[in-house]
Amino acid sequence: MGICGSAMAQETPLTGTSRFSAQTFRTWSIGIHSGVTTPRTLFDGKFRDFQTVKENLGYGGYLKKQILPSLGIQAEFLAGKVEGLRAQGGVDASNNPTYVAGSGFQTKIQWSGALTAVYNVANININDRDAILIPYVKAGAGYMSSAADFYVGALNNNQGYDEKWFIPTGIGFKVGLAKGINLDMGYDVNFVKSSIFDGLNRSTNDKFAYAHAGLEFALGSKDQPQLQSYSSLAVVRMQSKDESEELRRALSTAEQNVQRDREQYAKEMGDDDGDGVANKFDKCAGTVSGTVVDGSGCPLVVPKPQIIRETKVIVTEADRRLVGEAIKNLEFDLGKSTIKEKSYLSLNKVASLLVEKDFSLKLAGHTDITGSRELNLRLSKDRAEAVKTYLVAQGANASRIEATGYGPDQPVASNKTAAGRQENRRVEFTLF
């Protein structure tokens, strides 16, 4: 019986490190084996050169190149001897073969070399990348040097070594023992292109069998799989499982982030002290219930009651230009409600106008449709509140400023273009 091992060398470089990048394999392997030789084969008919067989030791090895997952080419070596007893002498009256007692042969195979194609019938595995069982068939052509010693009783016909062609065929299977190491079990029948391989000259060519076991060792990096053992179905299944788990983790993380944002928003836009100013903009948290506060949530000194005659509010063109200039210069940090410093000068002028003429002001925040509606409503409201807080800090009357956020609900241009979306991202000022 023989032992074989198989290995694969790297053929192509990796193009990436992702799970779907190009895979490289070990495609070279070496094998060693030993087993039993016999002149008896599965193809023997009624008439055999020798009636009785004797089993002898054979041994060999090979070097293999795996071309495809199912096809490899290997160069084989085999040596040993083949032996049989009781040569056929003729036929009896019933046309049955007769055999000569005390006769026999022994053929020594000095060396033999062959080139064979090995076809893997199946790659049996479901749950792992490397195959557990690989049945195969093989066939090829070879050349050998052998010498036969044929005898009948004391008569001995010893032939010298000569060379001849033969056709090796075989079946077998490989069992994965470890990564890059396979157990190889096989049965070969070698058809010799000679009728005197066994020293008995007949009209048909001779043949002999070789049952062997061995080990096959893969050559190359241990990090790379062996091509003949690679189960692409199992790999796709494992990759799909990994991707599914990764997607589930990503979805779970996204849901946690959304929940966290909701809780944070509820906390920021809540009014714990009930003064009418959201916690996010309340600079004086914990004011006593009923306290009159400004836009930043801080207590206001209540002036003495005054009799104020109702006057008509007149907004001049100069007032509108001043407000329009403030709108044009108003900028926020990207995705935030923080006012950029370059906008302060224009807002200071609006605050002075509100103080001087006691105007009322409505601030309306708007966004485009990019992002979720919930986040856009929050951002538009926060930006309007941020402008109110700034104006109140400059002396404007908080009770005369209304801050509202409309999100993406009141566009002034198409959201299908970048220019349109830019126009829709705005804070409108309305004096009255």
JOLINDA-V190719 format. One record per run of one state. SS is the DSSP state (H for helix, E for strand, - for the rest). FROM is the first residue (numbers start at 1). TO is the last residue. Records with the same first field share a line. If there is no record, write none. Layout:
SS=FROM-TO ; FROM-TO
This chain:
-=1-2 ; 7-24 ; 27-27 ; 39-49 ; 55-55 ; 69-70 ; 92-96 ; 121-123 ; 125-129 ; 131-132 ; 153-154 ; 159-161 ; 179-180 ; 193-206 ; 219-224 ; 231-231 ; 269-292 ; 294-298 ; 300-316 ; 330-331 ; 333-338 ; 340-340 ; 358-360 ; 367-372 ; 394-397 ; 406-417 ; 425-425 ; 432-432
E=3-6 ; 25-26 ; 28-38 ; 50-54 ; 56-68 ; 71-91 ; 97-120 ; 124-124 ; 130-130 ; 133-152 ; 155-158 ; 162-178 ; 181-192 ; 207-218 ; 225-226 ; 230-230 ; 293-293 ; 299-299 ; 332-332 ; 339-339 ; 361-366 ; 401-405 ; 426-431
H=227-229 ; 232-268 ; 317-329 ; 341-357 ; 373-393 ; 398-400 ; 418-424
